[in-house]
Amino acid sequence: MPFAINVTRNLNGLAGAEGSAGADGDTPSEAGGNGGAGSAGRNTAFTLTARDFVSNAAADSIFYTANLAGGNGGSGGFGGRGADGPLSVTTGTVGRTQVTTVTQGPGGDGGAGGSGGRGGSSTATFSDLSFALGGGSDAVGLTATARGGNGGWGVLGNTGGVSGPSGTVLEYDEDSDGLYLSASGTFTGAAGGDGGASGNGAGGGNGTVRFADLAFGPGQQNITLGGTAFGGAGGGVFGQPDRGTGIGGGGTTSGTHADAGNGGAGGSATAEVVNLSIAGATVVNLFINLQAWGGNGGAGADAVQALSYGRSFAHVTTPTVFDYDETWDYLQGGDGGDGGRGGSATARMANAAISLGDEADAVNILLLASAGRGGAGGAGAPAIASSTTTSGASTTVIDGAPAGADGLRGLDGVARVTMTDNVIQLGGGNDQLTLDLRPMTDFGRALLTFTGNRFEGGAGVDTLAFSGSLDNPGVLADVFNGTLRIGNSPTNIMTGFERFFGTLQADRFIDGAGDQFYDGVAGADRFEFRRNHGHDTVVLGDGVVRLLGFGLTLDSFADLLARATEVGGFAPGVIVATGANSSLMLSGLTLATLDASDFLFA
């Protein structure tokens, strides 16, 4: 009986608990309690390992799918509010003068906000698996999605307690009705409580999908290895925008305010295939799809100003109208919190050994990595301008303060695509190899490592194609020397391919012996040919043809036109006779559309 396995696992990690709230200050000047930190989200994991699948039956079907998500981190708890300062009021009379004495102590400090808990990580692993499926028409699919949980949010600290004015007022009874028509006095006071420190956002969890040490034996097989990994987002910072410092009494400062909290880092993402072996298979359709998406960093919090307020009575002009002097004294507020770093992403294929048979095979490889964006920095406390205003006998003074510094934007992550030390031999038949390597350039640095690889088309008419994505770097396919470069990579070995499809970038194709077909797809491509190059076809597009070493008989556009013949029918174009046993077919063009700018002679 053939295998008929279809297993799906959906695993979601538990979210972390929210941090406990700090108690408010209860007695005068008592500090608020600190908020507790949120707990981390739970990790999740799926592993399929150390299994041998052996069958001689036809139409085996083996599918394993894992969908994993790490738990989100818990948010921090709110800090408690600081209690106001103690208040004492006494009154007495000396002759016709009423004496009122007010005393208030310092406010309690506000409790710190709790930091968030880290997001849980998720990991899917397929390792040490062998497949000997000899019956034909077999299908194997191993796929997984792994998401890191989001980091918990930090919480702004709570407000410090208020300190009221302290001082003495003398009120004079100058009216036979006993009304106090004039008064004087000056108030000072203790500091307001400090604002609580802000909690920080936590980092997002990591996502990982790994295929390692997989071996496939002879047979006609359809093989899919698909892994998508997401890093969790870093936590930000939240809270009431007016949670700041306690207001001080007149003549003293308020409490200070801590800098705003920082955003958490985005989680990293990794999807990789290492040590893949496929040997002796007669027909293979292989699709490797690895995608890694780094998490975004959390945003830093905005900061607020600290304030002191005081008032001094000058006199009472009527029983209900007071003249006074007052001062609003702003201290420099905190700096904005820094944004969290964006998560890095890695898509990797290494040390594969793929050797196929003499039928028509198709091998498709997608490696995509996109880094997370750094979080925005929080705004520093705004600047307050100084001023003095007068209304009647009253004066209001605002003693301003400079702005706090804005928080720094978090660094973007790094996107890495790595393809190293792989050997892919397609064997006989008309085969196709597609390489789609995408280090995405949305945010941060995009790095491609492409080295130590060998690609052999073998017998038959074999195709080497590259993706048409804007994120793919251009290629240099050198048939003459048997090498391949992608972007700025070192040279890799490439032999036995007759059909080439390029990227959307500027590609370069150097022709060699034999009959080849070249389609640059898009971009300012270059196609280079030497004497005795064979009978080749070019889809020119926006590219140019360069003819090297043909001598005086073919060193100008006029010489080329003299050797050109327009053909119609099923495959229209212009054929240029470049030698006794060589020609160049310019597919889709006519003699009227040929232009001298499309050709170089050197």
GIWOMO-V335630 format. One record per residue. N is the residue number from 1. RES is the residue in one small letter. SS is DSSP state (2 for helix, 1 for strand, 0 for the rest). OMEGA is omega in degrees with one decimal (999 if undefined). Layout:
BEGIN
n:N res:RES ss:SS omega:OMEGA
n:N res:RES ss:SS omega:OMEGA
END
This chain:
BEGIN
n:1 res:m ss:0 omega:177.5
n:2 res:p ss:0 omega:172.7
n:3 res:f ss:0 omega:172.6
n:4 res:a ss:1 omega:-175.4
n:5 res:i ss:1 omega:176.0
n:6 res:n ss:1 omega:-173.9
n:7 res:v ss:1 omega:175.6
n:8 res:t ss:1 omega:176.8
n:9 res:r ss:1 omega:175.9
n:10 res:n ss:1 omega:-175.8
n:11 res:l ss:1 omega:178.4
n:12 res:n ss:1 omega:178.7
n:13 res:g ss:0 omega:177.5
n:14 res:l ss:0 omega:176.5
n:15 res:a ss:0 omega:175.7
n:16 res:g ss:0 omega:179.8
n:17 res:a ss:0 omega:176.0
n:18 res:e ss:0 omega:177.7
n:19 res:g ss:0 omega:179.8
n:20 res:s ss:0 omega:179.5
n:21 res:a ss:0 omega:174.6
n:22 res:g ss:0 omega:180.0
n:23 res:a ss:0 omega:173.0
n:24 res:d ss:0 omega:174.1
n:25 res:g ss:0 omega:-172.6
n:26 res:d ss:0 omega:179.8
n:27 res:t ss:0 omega:-177.1
n:28 res:p ss:0 omega:178.2
n:29 res:s ss:0 omega:-179.5
n:30 res:e ss:0 omega:179.0
n:31 res:a ss:0 omega:172.2
n:32 res:g ss:0 omega:178.1
n:33 res:g ss:0 omega:178.4
n:34 res:n ss:0 omega:174.2
n:35 res:g ss:0 omega:179.4
n:36 res:g ss:0 omega:176.8
n:37 res:a ss:0 omega:173.0
n:38 res:g ss:0 omega:179.5
n:39 res:s ss:0 omega:-176.7
n:40 res:a ss:0 omega:172.4
n:41 res:g ss:0 omega:-178.3
n:42 res:r ss:0 omega:173.2
n:43 res:n ss:0 omega:172.6
n:44 res:t ss:1 omega:-179.2
n:45 res:a ss:1 omega:172.4
n:46 res:f ss:1 omega:-179.6
n:47 res:t ss:1 omega:169.4
n:48 res:l ss:1 omega:-171.6
n:49 res:t ss:1 omega:173.0
n:50 res:a ss:1 omega:178.0
n:51 res:r ss:1 omega:174.6
n:52 res:d ss:1 omega:178.6
n:53 res:f ss:1 omega:-175.9
n:54 res:v ss:1 omega:179.7
n:55 res:s ss:1 omega:172.1
n:56 res:n ss:0 omega:179.1
n:57 res:a ss:0 omega:177.9
n:58 res:a ss:0 omega:172.7
n:59 res:a ss:0 omega:170.6
n:60 res:d ss:0 omega:-179.7
n:61 res:s ss:1 omega:-177.4
n:62 res:i ss:1 omega:-178.0
n:63 res:f ss:1 omega:172.8
n:64 res:y ss:1 omega:179.6
n:65 res:t ss:1 omega:177.5
n:66 res:a ss:1 omega:175.0
n:67 res:n ss:1 omega:-172.3
n:68 res:l ss:1 omega:174.8
n:69 res:a ss:1 omega:173.0
n:70 res:g ss:0 omega:179.1
n:71 res:g ss:0 omega:175.1
n:72 res:n ss:0 omega:175.3
n:73 res:g ss:0 omega:178.0
n:74 res:g ss:0 omega:176.5
n:75 res:s ss:0 omega:174.8
n:76 res:g ss:0 omega:177.6
n:77 res:g ss:0 omega:178.5
n:78 res:f ss:0 omega:171.3
n:79 res:g ss:0 omega:178.2
n:80 res:g ss:0 omega:178.3
n:81 res:r ss:0 omega:175.5
n:82 res:g ss:0 omega:179.0
n:83 res:a ss:0 omega:176.4
n:84 res:d ss:0 omega:178.0
n:85 res:g ss:0 omega:179.1
n:86 res:p ss:0 omega:-176.0
n:87 res:l ss:1 omega:176.5
n:88 res:s ss:1 omega:179.9
n:89 res:v ss:1 omega:174.7
n:90 res:t ss:1 omega:178.0
n:91 res:t ss:1 omega:177.7
n:92 res:g ss:1 omega:-179.2
n:93 res:t ss:1 omega:174.7
n:94 res:v ss:1 omega:-175.2
n:95 res:g ss:0 omega:177.8
n:96 res:r ss:0 omega:-179.4
n:97 res:t ss:1 omega:174.2
n:98 res:q ss:1 omega:-178.6
n:99 res:v ss:1 omega:177.6
n:100 res:t ss:1 omega:179.8
n:101 res:t ss:1 omega:179.7
n:102 res:v ss:1 omega:177.4
n:103 res:t ss:1 omega:176.6
n:104 res:q ss:1 omega:-179.6
n:105 res:g ss:0 omega:-176.6
n:106 res:p ss:0 omega:174.3
n:107 res:g ss:0 omega:176.7
n:108 res:g ss:0 omega:179.2
n:109 res:d ss:0 omega:174.4
n:110 res:g ss:0 omega:178.8
n:111 res:g ss:0 omega:178.9
n:112 res:a ss:0 omega:173.3
n:113 res:g ss:0 omega:-179.9
n:114 res:g ss:0 omega:174.5
n:115 res:s ss:0 omega:179.4
n:116 res:g ss:0 omega:175.5
n:117 res:g ss:0 omega:-178.1
n:118 res:r ss:0 omega:175.2
n:119 res:g ss:0 omega:178.8
n:120 res:g ss:0 omega:178.3
n:121 res:s ss:0 omega:176.2
n:122 res:s ss:1 omega:-175.6
n:123 res:t ss:1 omega:173.9
n:124 res:a ss:1 omega:-175.8
n:125 res:t ss:1 omega:170.2
n:126 res:f ss:1 omega:-172.8
n:127 res:s ss:1 omega:174.9
n:128 res:d ss:1 omega:179.7
n:129 res:l ss:1 omega:176.9
n:130 res:s ss:1 omega:-177.4
n:131 res:f ss:1 omega:174.5
n:132 res:a ss:1 omega:-173.4
n:133 res:l ss:1 omega:-170.1
n:134 res:g ss:0 omega:-173.5
n:135 res:g ss:0 omega:-178.7
n:136 res:g ss:0 omega:178.2
n:137 res:s ss:0 omega:-179.6
n:138 res:d ss:1 omega:-179.5
n:139 res:a ss:1 omega:177.2
n:140 res:v ss:1 omega:177.1
n:141 res:g ss:1 omega:176.3
n:142 res:l ss:1 omega:-175.6
n:143 res:t ss:1 omega:179.5
n:144 res:a ss:1 omega:169.6
n:145 res:t ss:1 omega:-178.0
n:146 res:a ss:1 omega:-178.6
n:147 res:r ss:1 omega:170.6
n:148 res:g ss:0 omega:177.4
n:149 res:g ss:0 omega:177.9
n:150 res:n ss:0 omega:176.2
n:151 res:g ss:0 omega:178.4
n:152 res:g ss:0 omega:-177.8
n:153 res:w ss:0 omega:169.7
n:154 res:g ss:1 omega:-175.7
n:155 res:v ss:1 omega:176.3
n:156 res:l ss:0 omega:175.6
n:157 res:g ss:0 omega:-178.0
n:158 res:n ss:0 omega:-173.4
n:159 res:t ss:0 omega:172.2
n:160 res:g ss:0 omega:-179.7
n:161 res:g ss:0 omega:-177.5
n:162 res:v ss:0 omega:169.7
n:163 res:s ss:0 omega:179.5
n:164 res:g ss:0 omega:-178.6
n:165 res:p ss:0 omega:173.8
n:166 res:s ss:1 omega:179.4
n:167 res:g ss:1 omega:-175.2
n:168 res:t ss:1 omega:174.4
n:169 res:v ss:1 omega:174.2
n:170 res:l ss:1 omega:-178.5
n:171 res:e ss:1 omega:-173.3
n:172 res:y ss:1 omega:177.3
n:173 res:d ss:1 omega:-178.5
n:174 res:e ss:0 omega:-175.4
n:175 res:d ss:0 omega:-177.8
n:176 res:s ss:0 omega:177.6
n:177 res:d ss:0 omega:178.2
n:178 res:g ss:0 omega:177.5
n:179 res:l ss:0 omega:177.7
n:180 res:y ss:1 omega:-171.5
n:181 res:l ss:1 omega:176.8
n:182 res:s ss:1 omega:-178.3
n:183 res:a ss:1 omega:174.2
n:184 res:s ss:1 omega:178.6
n:185 res:g ss:1 omega:178.8
n:186 res:t ss:1 omega:-178.6
n:187 res:f ss:1 omega:168.0
n:188 res:t ss:1 omega:-179.6
n:189 res:g ss:0 omega:178.2
n:190 res:a ss:0 omega:-177.9
n:191 res:a ss:0 omega:167.9
n:192 res:g ss:0 omega:-179.3
n:193 res:g ss:0 omega:177.1
n:194 res:d ss:0 omega:171.4
n:195 res:g ss:0 omega:-179.5
n:196 res:g ss:0 omega:177.6
n:197 res:a ss:0 omega:-178.8
n:198 res:s ss:0 omega:171.8
n:199 res:g ss:0 omega:179.7
n:200 res:n ss:0 omega:171.0
n:201 res:g ss:0 omega:-177.5
n:202 res:a ss:0 omega:179.6
n:203 res:g ss:0 omega:173.8
n:204 res:g ss:0 omega:178.5
n:205 res:g ss:0 omega:-180.0
n:206 res:n ss:0 omega:173.0
n:207 res:g ss:1 omega:-177.1
n:208 res:t ss:1 omega:170.5
n:209 res:v ss:1 omega:-174.5
n:210 res:r ss:1 omega:171.6
n:211 res:f ss:1 omega:-175.4
n:212 res:a ss:1 omega:173.6
n:213 res:d ss:1 omega:174.7
n:214 res:l ss:1 omega:-177.6
n:215 res:a ss:1 omega:178.2
n:216 res:f ss:1 omega:-179.1
n:217 res:g ss:0 omega:-176.7
n:218 res:p ss:0 omega:177.2
n:219 res:g ss:0 omega:175.2
n:220 res:q ss:1 omega:-167.6
n:221 res:q ss:1 omega:168.4
n:222 res:n ss:1 omega:-172.0
n:223 res:i ss:1 omega:175.2
n:224 res:t ss:1 omega:172.6
n:225 res:l ss:1 omega:-175.3
n:226 res:g ss:1 omega:179.0
n:227 res:g ss:1 omega:176.9
n:228 res:t ss:1 omega:-177.3
n:229 res:a ss:1 omega:178.3
n:230 res:f ss:1 omega:168.7
n:231 res:g ss:0 omega:177.8
n:232 res:g ss:0 omega:178.3
n:233 res:a ss:0 omega:173.7
n:234 res:g ss:0 omega:179.7
n:235 res:g ss:0 omega:173.6
n:236 res:g ss:0 omega:-179.2
n:237 res:v ss:1 omega:-179.3
n:238 res:f ss:1 omega:179.3
n:239 res:g ss:0 omega:179.4
n:240 res:q ss:0 omega:-178.7
n:241 res:p ss:0 omega:-179.3
n:242 res:d ss:0 omega:177.3
n:243 res:r ss:0 omega:-175.2
n:244 res:g ss:0 omega:-176.2
n:245 res:t ss:0 omega:174.2
n:246 res:g ss:0 omega:178.7
n:247 res:i ss:0 omega:179.6
n:248 res:g ss:1 omega:174.7
n:249 res:g ss:0 omega:-177.6
n:250 res:g ss:0 omega:176.6
n:251 res:g ss:0 omega:178.5
n:252 res:t ss:0 omega:-179.0
n:253 res:t ss:0 omega:170.5
n:254 res:s ss:0 omega:171.0
n:255 res:g ss:0 omega:176.8
n:256 res:t ss:0 omega:178.3
n:257 res:h ss:0 omega:-179.8
n:258 res:a ss:0 omega:174.0
n:259 res:d ss:0 omega:-179.0
n:260 res:a ss:0 omega:-176.7
n:261 res:g ss:0 omega:-178.4
n:262 res:n ss:0 omega:174.0
n:263 res:g ss:0 omega:179.0
n:264 res:g ss:0 omega:178.8
n:265 res:a ss:0 omega:173.3
n:266 res:g ss:0 omega:178.9
n:267 res:g ss:0 omega:178.5
n:268 res:s ss:0 omega:-179.9
n:269 res:a ss:1 omega:179.7
n:270 res:t ss:1 omega:173.3
n:271 res:a ss:1 omega:-173.1
n:272 res:e ss:1 omega:171.0
n:273 res:v ss:1 omega:178.8
n:274 res:v ss:1 omega:175.2
n:275 res:n ss:1 omega:174.4
n:276 res:l ss:1 omega:179.4
n:277 res:s ss:1 omega:172.5
n:278 res:i ss:1 omega:-173.2
n:279 res:a ss:1 omega:169.7
n:280 res:g ss:1 omega:179.6
n:281 res:a ss:1 omega:-176.9
n:282 res:t ss:0 omega:176.5
n:283 res:v ss:1 omega:-178.3
n:284 res:v ss:1 omega:164.4
n:285 res:n ss:1 omega:-175.1
n:286 res:l ss:1 omega:176.9
n:287 res:f ss:1 omega:175.7
n:288 res:i ss:1 omega:-176.4
n:289 res:n ss:1 omega:-179.3
n:290 res:l ss:1 omega:-179.9
n:291 res:q ss:1 omega:179.7
n:292 res:a ss:1 omega:-176.4
n:293 res:w ss:1 omega:178.6
n:294 res:g ss:0 omega:179.4
n:295 res:g ss:0 omega:177.3
n:296 res:n ss:0 omega:175.3
n:297 res:g ss:0 omega:178.0
n:298 res:g ss:0 omega:-179.8
n:299 res:a ss:0 omega:172.5
n:300 res:g ss:0 omega:-177.5
n:301 res:a ss:0 omega:172.8
n:302 res:d ss:0 omega:179.5
n:303 res:a ss:0 omega:179.2
n:304 res:v ss:0 omega:-179.7
n:305 res:q ss:0 omega:171.2
n:306 res:a ss:1 omega:-171.1
n:307 res:l ss:1 omega:168.2
n:308 res:s ss:1 omega:-177.9
n:309 res:y ss:1 omega:177.7
n:310 res:g ss:1 omega:179.7
n:311 res:r ss:1 omega:174.4
n:312 res:s ss:1 omega:177.5
n:313 res:f ss:1 omega:174.3
n:314 res:a ss:1 omega:176.1
n:315 res:h ss:1 omega:177.4
n:316 res:v ss:1 omega:-177.6
n:317 res:t ss:1 omega:174.5
n:318 res:t ss:1 omega:179.4
n:319 res:p ss:0 omega:-176.0
n:320 res:t ss:0 omega:-178.4
n:321 res:v ss:1 omega:-178.7
n:322 res:f ss:1 omega:167.4
n:323 res:d ss:1 omega:-174.5
n:324 res:y ss:1 omega:166.7
n:325 res:d ss:1 omega:178.7
n:326 res:e ss:1 omega:-178.9
n:327 res:t ss:1 omega:172.0
n:328 res:w ss:1 omega:-173.6
n:329 res:d ss:1 omega:179.2
n:330 res:y ss:1 omega:172.2
n:331 res:l ss:1 omega:178.0
n:332 res:q ss:0 omega:179.9
n:333 res:g ss:0 omega:-175.7
n:334 res:g ss:0 omega:173.4
n:335 res:d ss:0 omega:174.6
n:336 res:g ss:0 omega:179.5
n:337 res:g ss:0 omega:177.4
n:338 res:d ss:0 omega:174.1
n:339 res:g ss:0 omega:179.0
n:340 res:g ss:0 omega:178.1
n:341 res:r ss:0 omega:174.5
n:342 res:g ss:0 omega:-179.8
n:343 res:g ss:0 omega:176.9
n:344 res:s ss:0 omega:-177.8
n:345 res:a ss:1 omega:-179.8
n:346 res:t ss:1 omega:170.5
n:347 res:a ss:1 omega:-167.9
n:348 res:r ss:1 omega:171.1
n:349 res:m ss:1 omega:-174.2
n:350 res:a ss:1 omega:170.3
n:351 res:n ss:0 omega:174.3
n:352 res:a ss:0 omega:174.7
n:353 res:a ss:1 omega:-175.2
n:354 res:i ss:1 omega:-179.2
n:355 res:s ss:1 omega:-170.5
n:356 res:l ss:1 omega:-174.4
n:357 res:g ss:0 omega:-170.1
n:358 res:d ss:0 omega:175.5
n:359 res:e ss:0 omega:-180.0
n:360 res:a ss:0 omega:-178.9
n:361 res:d ss:0 omega:175.8
n:362 res:a ss:1 omega:178.6
n:363 res:v ss:1 omega:-179.1
n:364 res:n ss:1 omega:-176.6
n:365 res:i ss:1 omega:174.9
n:366 res:l ss:1 omega:173.9
n:367 res:l ss:1 omega:-176.3
n:368 res:l ss:1 omega:176.5
n:369 res:a ss:1 omega:178.9
n:370 res:s ss:1 omega:-176.5
n:371 res:a ss:0 omega:175.8
n:372 res:g ss:0 omega:180.0
n:373 res:r ss:0 omega:175.3
n:374 res:g ss:0 omega:-178.9
n:375 res:g ss:0 omega:178.9
n:376 res:a ss:0 omega:174.2
n:377 res:g ss:0 omega:177.6
n:378 res:g ss:0 omega:179.3
n:379 res:a ss:0 omega:172.4
n:380 res:g ss:0 omega:178.4
n:381 res:a ss:0 omega:-175.7
n:382 res:p ss:0 omega:174.8
n:383 res:a ss:0 omega:176.2
n:384 res:i ss:1 omega:-178.8
n:385 res:a ss:0 omega:175.6
n:386 res:s ss:0 omega:178.2
n:387 res:s ss:1 omega:174.2
n:388 res:t ss:1 omega:178.4
n:389 res:t ss:1 omega:-178.7
n:390 res:t ss:1 omega:176.1
n:391 res:s ss:1 omega:-174.9
n:392 res:g ss:0 omega:178.3
n:393 res:a ss:0 omega:-177.8
n:394 res:s ss:1 omega:-179.7
n:395 res:t ss:1 omega:175.9
n:396 res:t ss:1 omega:-179.9
n:397 res:v ss:1 omega:172.7
n:398 res:i ss:1 omega:178.0
n:399 res:d ss:1 omega:-170.9
n:400 res:g ss:0 omega:-177.1
n:401 res:a ss:1 omega:176.6
n:402 res:p ss:0 omega:179.0
n:403 res:a ss:0 omega:168.7
n:404 res:g ss:0 omega:-179.1
n:405 res:a ss:0 omega:174.0
n:406 res:d ss:0 omega:175.9
n:407 res:g ss:0 omega:-179.7
n:408 res:l ss:0 omega:172.5
n:409 res:r ss:0 omega:179.6
n:410 res:g ss:0 omega:177.4
n:411 res:l ss:0 omega:173.6
n:412 res:d ss:0 omega:176.8
n:413 res:g ss:0 omega:-179.9
n:414 res:v ss:1 omega:176.6
n:415 res:a ss:1 omega:-177.8
n:416 res:r ss:1 omega:170.0
n:417 res:v ss:1 omega:-174.9
n:418 res:t ss:1 omega:173.6
n:419 res:m ss:1 omega:-171.3
n:420 res:t ss:1 omega:168.2
n:421 res:d ss:0 omega:176.5
n:422 res:n ss:0 omega:175.0
n:423 res:v ss:1 omega:178.9
n:424 res:i ss:1 omega:179.6
n:425 res:q ss:1 omega:-172.9
n:426 res:l ss:0 omega:178.6
n:427 res:g ss:0 omega:179.8
n:428 res:g ss:0 omega:-179.6
n:429 res:g ss:0 omega:179.3
n:430 res:n ss:0 omega:-171.5
n:431 res:d ss:0 omega:175.7
n:432 res:q ss:1 omega:173.0
n:433 res:l ss:1 omega:177.7
n:434 res:t ss:1 omega:177.9
n:435 res:l ss:1 omega:-179.0
n:436 res:d ss:1 omega:-175.3
n:437 res:l ss:1 omega:-171.1
n:438 res:r ss:1 omega:165.1
n:439 res:p ss:1 omega:-171.5
n:440 res:m ss:0 omega:-175.4
n:441 res:t ss:0 omega:-178.8
n:442 res:d ss:0 omega:-177.8
n:443 res:f ss:0 omega:172.1
n:444 res:g ss:0 omega:-179.3
n:445 res:r ss:1 omega:176.6
n:446 res:a ss:1 omega:-174.4
n:447 res:l ss:1 omega:176.2
n:448 res:l ss:1 omega:172.5
n:449 res:t ss:1 omega:-175.3
n:450 res:f ss:1 omega:-173.5
n:451 res:t ss:1 omega:175.3
n:452 res:g ss:0 omega:-177.1
n:453 res:n ss:0 omega:174.9
n:454 res:r ss:1 omega:179.7
n:455 res:f ss:1 omega:-177.9
n:456 res:e ss:1 omega:179.2
n:457 res:g ss:0 omega:-179.1
n:458 res:g ss:0 omega:-179.4
n:459 res:a ss:0 omega:-178.5
n:460 res:g ss:0 omega:177.4
n:461 res:v ss:0 omega:-171.4
n:462 res:d ss:0 omega:-174.5
n:463 res:t ss:1 omega:171.7
n:464 res:l ss:1 omega:-175.4
n:465 res:a ss:1 omega:178.0
n:466 res:f ss:1 omega:-173.7
n:467 res:s ss:0 omega:174.4
n:468 res:g ss:0 omega:179.6
n:469 res:s ss:0 omega:177.5
n:470 res:l ss:0 omega:-178.2
n:471 res:d ss:0 omega:177.9
n:472 res:n ss:0 omega:172.4
n:473 res:p ss:0 omega:178.1
n:474 res:g ss:0 omega:-175.9
n:475 res:v ss:1 omega:169.2
n:476 res:l ss:1 omega:178.6
n:477 res:a ss:1 omega:-173.9
n:478 res:d ss:1 omega:179.3
n:479 res:v ss:0 omega:-178.2
n:480 res:f ss:0 omega:-178.8
n:481 res:n ss:0 omega:179.0
n:482 res:g ss:0 omega:-178.3
n:483 res:t ss:1 omega:179.9
n:484 res:l ss:1 omega:173.0
n:485 res:r ss:1 omega:173.2
n:486 res:i ss:1 omega:-174.7
n:487 res:g ss:0 omega:179.7
n:488 res:n ss:0 omega:-176.1
n:489 res:s ss:0 omega:168.7
n:490 res:p ss:0 omega:179.8
n:491 res:t ss:0 omega:173.5
n:492 res:n ss:1 omega:-176.8
n:493 res:i ss:1 omega:-180.0
n:494 res:m ss:1 omega:179.4
n:495 res:t ss:1 omega:169.4
n:496 res:g ss:0 omega:177.4
n:497 res:f ss:0 omega:-177.9
n:498 res:e ss:0 omega:-179.1
n:499 res:r ss:1 omega:-175.6
n:500 res:f ss:1 omega:173.6
n:501 res:f ss:1 omega:-172.6
n:502 res:g ss:0 omega:-175.9
n:503 res:t ss:0 omega:173.6
n:504 res:l ss:0 omega:-179.8
n:505 res:q ss:0 omega:178.3
n:506 res:a ss:0 omega:179.6
n:507 res:d ss:0 omega:177.3
n:508 res:r ss:1 omega:179.6
n:509 res:f ss:1 omega:177.7
n:510 res:i ss:1 omega:-174.1
n:511 res:d ss:0 omega:174.8
n:512 res:g ss:0 omega:179.8
n:513 res:a ss:0 omega:179.0
n:514 res:g ss:0 omega:-176.8
n:515 res:d ss:0 omega:-177.5
n:516 res:q ss:0 omega:173.8
n:517 res:f ss:1 omega:-178.3
n:518 res:y ss:1 omega:172.8
n:519 res:d ss:1 omega:-179.2
n:520 res:g ss:0 omega:179.2
n:521 res:v ss:0 omega:178.5
n:522 res:a ss:0 omega:179.0
n:523 res:g ss:0 omega:-178.8
n:524 res:a ss:0 omega:-175.1
n:525 res:d ss:0 omega:176.5
n:526 res:r ss:1 omega:-180.0
n:527 res:f ss:1 omega:-173.5
n:528 res:e ss:1 omega:-177.9
n:529 res:f ss:1 omega:174.8
n:530 res:r ss:1 omega:179.4
n:531 res:r ss:0 omega:178.5
n:532 res:n ss:0 omega:-175.7
n:533 res:h ss:0 omega:-177.0
n:534 res:g ss:0 omega:-179.5
n:535 res:h ss:1 omega:-170.1
n:536 res:d ss:1 omega:179.5
n:537 res:t ss:1 omega:179.5
n:538 res:v ss:1 omega:165.0
n:539 res:v ss:1 omega:-165.1
n:540 res:l ss:0 omega:-176.6
n:541 res:g ss:0 omega:179.0
n:542 res:d ss:0 omega:-176.1
n:543 res:g ss:0 omega:178.0
n:544 res:v ss:1 omega:175.0
n:545 res:v ss:1 omega:177.4
n:546 res:r ss:1 omega:-179.7
n:547 res:l ss:1 omega:-172.8
n:548 res:l ss:1 omega:169.5
n:549 res:g ss:0 omega:-179.3
n:550 res:f ss:0 omega:177.0
n:551 res:g ss:2 omega:-174.1
n:552 res:l ss:2 omega:-178.2
n:553 res:t ss:2 omega:179.5
n:554 res:l ss:2 omega:179.6
n:555 res:d ss:0 omega:177.1
n:556 res:s ss:0 omega:178.3
n:557 res:f ss:2 omega:177.7
n:558 res:a ss:2 omega:176.9
n:559 res:d ss:2 omega:-179.1
n:560 res:l ss:2 omega:179.5
n:561 res:l ss:2 omega:-180.0
n:562 res:a ss:2 omega:-179.2
n:563 res:r ss:0 omega:-172.0
n:564 res:a ss:1 omega:176.4
n:565 res:t ss:1 omega:178.9
n:566 res:e ss:1 omega:179.4
n:567 res:v ss:1 omega:178.3
n:568 res:g ss:0 omega:177.9
n:569 res:g ss:2 omega:-174.4
n:570 res:f ss:2 omega:-179.0
n:571 res:a ss:2 omega:-176.8
n:572 res:p ss:0 omega:178.3
n:573 res:g ss:1 omega:178.3
n:574 res:v ss:1 omega:177.8
n:575 res:i ss:1 omega:176.6
n:576 res:v ss:1 omega:177.2
n:577 res:a ss:1 omega:-176.4
n:578 res:t ss:1 omega:179.2
n:579 res:g ss:1 omega:-178.3
n:580 res:a ss:0 omega:-178.4
n:581 res:n ss:0 omega:179.7
n:582 res:s ss:1 omega:178.2
n:583 res:s ss:1 omega:179.4
n:584 res:l ss:1 omega:178.0
n:585 res:m ss:1 omega:176.9
n:586 res:l ss:1 omega:-169.5
n:587 res:s ss:1 omega:173.7
n:588 res:g ss:0 omega:-178.7
n:589 res:l ss:0 omega:173.2
n:590 res:t ss:0 omega:177.0
n:591 res:l ss:0 omega:-178.3
n:592 res:a ss:0 omega:-178.2
n:593 res:t ss:0 omega:175.9
n:594 res:l ss:0 omega:-178.7
n:595 res:d ss:0 omega:-178.2
n:596 res:a ss:2 omega:-179.1
n:597 res:s ss:2 omega:179.9
n:598 res:d ss:2 omega:-173.1
n:599 res:f ss:1 omega:174.0
n:600 res:l ss:1 omega:-178.8
n:601 res:f ss:1 omega:178.9
n:602 res:a ss:0 omega:999
END
